[in-house]
C-alpha cells in the first residue's frame, strides 16, 4: 500500500499527521503538488512537483495509483476516480469516501456548482479546526491498522 497526497490544498497540519504516520507505520507516501514542497528527511516520504494546470496533480496520482493505495484529497471527482480504480480515498477532515458515499458527494458537488453558476452565493466549508484534525488522525490510524485491503 502507498499513500498519495493531493498536496496543493492539503492543510499543513494534515501533512504533519501524515509524515508521522508514514514513519510509524513504515508505509511509503508521496505528496504531489504543482509547487515545491518541504518534506522531512525520510526514506518513507517523497514529493513530486508537477507543472501548473488544472487537474495535473490529479492525473499524476491516477497514473501512478495501484489498487489498495490510499489517496488523501478533498477533490471529490479525484476521490471518485480513485475508488473506481480499486483504491481508497479520505479527505483532510477525516471522511473516508466509499463506493456507497461517493455518488452522493458527487451529486452534492454538482448541485452546488450549478447554484454558483446561476449566481447563487453558497458558503464554503467551515473553518478547519482541531476536531477535523482529530477525525482525520483517527480515521487514518484505523485505516493503517486494518492493513492491506
C-alpha positions in Angstrom: 0.0 0.0 0.0 1.1 3.5 -0.8 -0.3 6.8 0.4 -0.7 9.5 -2.2 -1.4 13.1 -1.1 -3.1 15.7 -3.3 -0.9 18.2 -1.6 -1.7 21.6 -3.3 -4.6 22.2 -0.9 -3.8 19.8 1.9 -3.6 21.7 5.2 -0.1 21.7 6.8 -1.3 20.1 10.0 -2.7 17.1 8.0 0.7 16.8 6.2 2.4 16.7 9.6 0.0 13.9 10.8 0.8 12.0 7.5 4.5 12.4 8.0 4.4 10.9 11.5 2.0 8.1 10.4 4.3 7.1 7.4 7.2 6.8 9.8 5.3 4.9 12.5 3.6 2.5 10.0 6.7 2.4 7.7 4.5 3.0 4.7 5.6 4.9 1.6 4.0 8.2 0.9 4.2 10.6 -2.0 3.0 14.2 -2.0 2.0 15.5 -5.4 1.8 19.3 -6.0 2.4 22.0 -8.6 4.7 23.8 -6.2 7.9 22.8 -4.4 7.1 21.2 -1.0 9.1 20.9 2.1 9.2 17.3 3.4 11.1 15.7 6.2 14.2 13.6 5.6 12.7 10.2 5.5 13.0 7.0 3.4 9.2 6.8 3.5 8.3 10.2 2.3 8.9 11.9 -1.1 7.3 14.5 -3.2 6.6 15.0 -6.9 6.3 18.5 -8.4 4.1 18.6 -11.5 3.5 21.5 -13.9 0.8 24.1 -13.1 -2.5 23.4 -14.6 -6.0 22.2 -13.9 -6.0 18.6 -12.6 -2.3 18.0 -13.4 -1.6 16.7 -9.9 -4.8 14.6 -10.0 -3.7 13.0 -13.3 -0.3 12.2 -11.9 -1.8 10.4 -8.9 -4.3 8.5 -11.1 -1.4 7.4 -13.4 0.7 6.0 -10.5 -2.1 4.7 -8.3 -2.4 0.9 -7.6 -5.4 -0.9 -6.2 -5.4 -0.8 -2.4 -3.5 2.5 -2.2 -4.8 5.4 -0.2 -5.3 8.9 -1.6 -5.7 11.9 0.7 -7.8 14.6 -1.2 -10.6 17.0 -0.8 -11.3 16.7 -4.5 -14.5 14.7 -4.9 -14.0 13.9 -8.6 -10.5 12.6 -7.9 -11.8 10.5 -5.0 -14.4 9.0 -7.3 -11.8 8.0 -9.8 -9.6 6.6 -7.1 -12.5 4.4 -5.8 -13.3 3.3 -9.4 -9.7 2.1 -9.7 -9.9 -0.1 -6.6 -8.1 2.3 -4.2 -9.2 4.2 -1.2 -9.7 7.9 -0.6 -10.0 10.1 2.6 -10.5 13.8 2.8 -8.5 16.0 5.2 -11.5 16.3 7.5 -11.4 12.6 8.1 -14.2 11.4 5.8 -13.4 8.0 4.2 -15.0 8.0 0.8 -16.7 4.7 -0.1 -18.4 3.3 -3.2 -21.7 3.9 -1.3 -21.0 7.6 -0.4 -19.0 8.9 -3.3 -22.0 9.2 -5.7 -23.9 11.3 -3.1 -20.8 13.5 -2.7 -20.5 14.0 -6.4 -24.2 14.9 -6.8 -23.9 17.4 -4.0 -20.8 18.9 -5.5 -22.5 19.2 -8.9 -25.7 20.7 -7.4 -23.6 23.4 -5.6 -21.7 24.1 -8.8 -25.0 24.7 -10.6 -26.2 27.0 -7.9 -23.0 29.0 -8.0 -23.0 29.2 -11.8 -26.6 30.6 -11.7 -25.4 33.4 -9.4 -26.5 32.0 -6.0 -24.0 32.6 -3.3 -23.1 29.5 -1.3 -21.0 29.3 1.8 -17.8 27.3 1.7 -16.8 24.7 4.2 -16.5 25.7 7.8 -13.0 26.7 9.0 -10.6 23.8 9.6 -10.4 23.1 13.3 -9.0 20.7 16.0 -11.9 18.3 15.7 -11.2 18.0 11.9 -7.5 17.2 12.7 -8.6 14.6 15.3 -11.2 13.0 12.9 -8.5 12.7 10.2 -5.9 11.3 12.5 -8.3 8.7 14.0 -9.6 7.7 10.5 -6.0 7.3 9.2 -5.0 5.3 12.2 -8.0 2.9 11.7 -7.2 2.6 8.1 -3.5 1.8 8.6 -4.2 -0.7 11.5 -6.7 -2.6 9.2 -3.8 -3.3 6.8 -3.9 -4.0 3.1 -7.4 -4.3 1.6 
